[in-house]
Amino acid sequence: MRFSACLVLVGSLMHSAYAGLVWETTYREIRVPANEKELFADFGFKNTGTAPLDIASLETSCGCTVAKIDKKQIAPGEAGAVHVRFDIGSRKGEQVKGIVVKTSDRTRQTLVLRVLIQDPVAFSQREFVWSSGGPATPKESIVELGAGARILGVESLNDQFDARLEEMDAGIRYRLVVTPRSTGIPVDTSIKIQIADPKKRSVLLQARIEN
Amino acid sequence: MSWVARDIALIAAAFAASVVLGISTNVLRRVPLPMLYKNPEARVLSAVSPAAAITSGEPEVLEYKVAVQTWKASAALFVDARNPPFFEEGHIPRSINLPRDSIVQAGSIAALADKARPLVVYCSGEDCDDSRIVAKGLLAMGYSKVSVYSGGWEEWSASGSPVEK
């Protein structure tokens, strides 16, 4: 018992000596109106270790996202932030961008910025789930289009599903019906809806058959 | 000389000194900052060829089904234009990593030795412009069959298609 307690104590002390960067959050979700052109977000951190740390690299998942820090070396006890600029441009809907931060203590942290840009296209359901071996009944999602938006096409990215659109209110409201051909094999895929509003883009809805 | 003229001369001298200091500091940087801003596409194209902006055409865009058929048939080499940490987290099997800012190294990659080999470039998703920029850069470098898979990693991984880590 005493030995275990000693191990925990030694482990804790070692951890505090090499704790490195502690992040305020590694995930940020921000909602923005459609007319915004860019967005700024900070990911705060503190060096809780006893040694200075260098930010070895900052890399983003997309050229539309730029990450910067005020200074490269972070002294023990010092706080700072990764400043992220996301170019919204004509993007709409959900955007998930990653920033990988590597430090001189050989740790790597992925920061996630989820941006929800006001979308002129709304879905009542974004996920269709069936049980493996259960009935292959159709499931639906009501699609509502805002001003200037139109649907160009719908397709399943896996042949095990059939996806079709039924018009409810021409140019405004549609019913998206998704039907599995069978529910025998577990599958995880997406239904792709191509939209023009006015720029052509796609929205992915999840469809899966799970055990 | 009036005091106004003297103050203006002093401000101008201080401004000139700060410009000289800024330029000198920049020259001493390991990678100097460009003197004139260029957008990422112009930067990539001028890096691969000074005349690229004029000679480089637009690559063909592939939808998911064509991309997956091409991949299944091994009819093209897939090129991932994302930064290395994201490639390491997962990518389309048998693809190679060629980030936008490393495009000048394409010639030293063995898989890209044959400029007639069909290439399909992708990045994180439809909203990412890096695949198009890299594809245009490759076209400018003389690769003749370059297309872009617009849905990219986001669509590929969401489709349930095979992935490699």
Interface residues (C-beta under 8 A of the other chain):
Chain A: E59 T60 S61 C62 G63 C64 R91 Q95 K97 G98 V100 K102 R108 T110 E155 L157 N158 V187 D188 T189 S190 K192 R201 S202 L204 Q206
Chain B: P40 Y64 K65 R82 N83 P84 P85 F86 E89 R100 C123 S124 G125 E126 D127 C128 D129 D130 I133 G151 E154 E155 A158 S159 G160 S161
